[in-house]
Amino acid sequence: MSMGKRLLLTVLAMLVFSYIAGIFWKNTFNTLMPSYLAGIIGGLIALPVWEMLKPKAPKT
């Protein structure tokens, strides 16, 4: 997978999970989620997504 596609999918995953976390937070606590918390959640989701999309090393 090219670097651009990998980056696009990672950013998309960050945005989607941050949005879902914000909806969950609003429904649970009836207030808006702090932006720094949404950023932390998005960043933590981005790490495994980036690693999953990394090209596999060829077997020798």
C-alpha positions as CSV (number, residue, x, y, z in Angstrom):
1,M,0.0,0.0,0.0
2,S,1.4,3.4,-0.9
3,M,2.3,5.9,1.8
4,G,-0.5,8.3,0.8
5,K,-3.2,5.7,1.1
6,R,-1.8,4.5,4.4
7,L,-1.8,8.1,5.7
8,L,-5.3,8.8,4.4
9,L,-6.7,5.7,6.1
10,T,-5.0,6.4,9.3
11,V,-6.3,10.0,9.5
12,L,-9.8,8.7,8.5
13,A,-9.7,6.2,11.4
14,M,-8.6,8.9,13.8
15,L,-11.4,11.2,12.8
16,V,-14.1,8.4,12.9
17,F,-13.1,7.1,16.3
18,S,-12.8,10.5,17.8
19,Y,-16.3,11.3,16.5
20,I,-17.7,8.1,17.9
21,A,-16.0,8.7,21.2
22,G,-17.5,12.2,21.3
23,I,-21.0,10.9,20.7
24,F,-20.6,8.2,23.3
25,W,-19.3,10.9,25.8
26,K,-22.2,13.2,25.1
27,N,-24.8,10.4,25.5
28,T,-23.2,9.2,28.7
29,F,-22.3,12.5,30.5
30,N,-24.7,15.0,28.7
31,T,-21.8,17.4,28.0
32,L,-19.2,17.9,25.2
33,M,-16.0,15.9,25.3
34,P,-12.9,18.0,25.9
35,S,-10.9,18.3,22.6
36,Y,-7.7,17.1,24.1
37,L,-9.4,13.9,25.2
38,A,-10.7,13.3,21.7
39,G,-7.2,13.9,20.4
40,I,-5.7,11.4,22.7
41,I,-8.3,8.8,21.7
42,G,-7.7,9.5,18.0
43,G,-3.9,9.3,18.5
44,L,-4.2,6.0,20.3
45,I,-6.3,4.5,17.5
46,A,-3.9,5.8,14.9
47,L,-1.0,3.8,16.2
48,P,-2.4,0.3,15.7
49,V,-4.0,1.3,12.4
50,W,-0.7,2.6,11.0
51,E,1.0,-0.6,12.0
52,M,-1.7,-2.8,10.5
53,L,-1.4,-1.0,7.2
54,K,2.4,-1.4,7.1
55,P,3.5,-3.6,4.2
56,K,4.5,-7.0,5.3
57,A,8.2,-8.0,5.0
58,P,8.7,-10.7,2.3
59,K,9.4,-14.2,3.7
60,T,12.8,-15.6,2.7
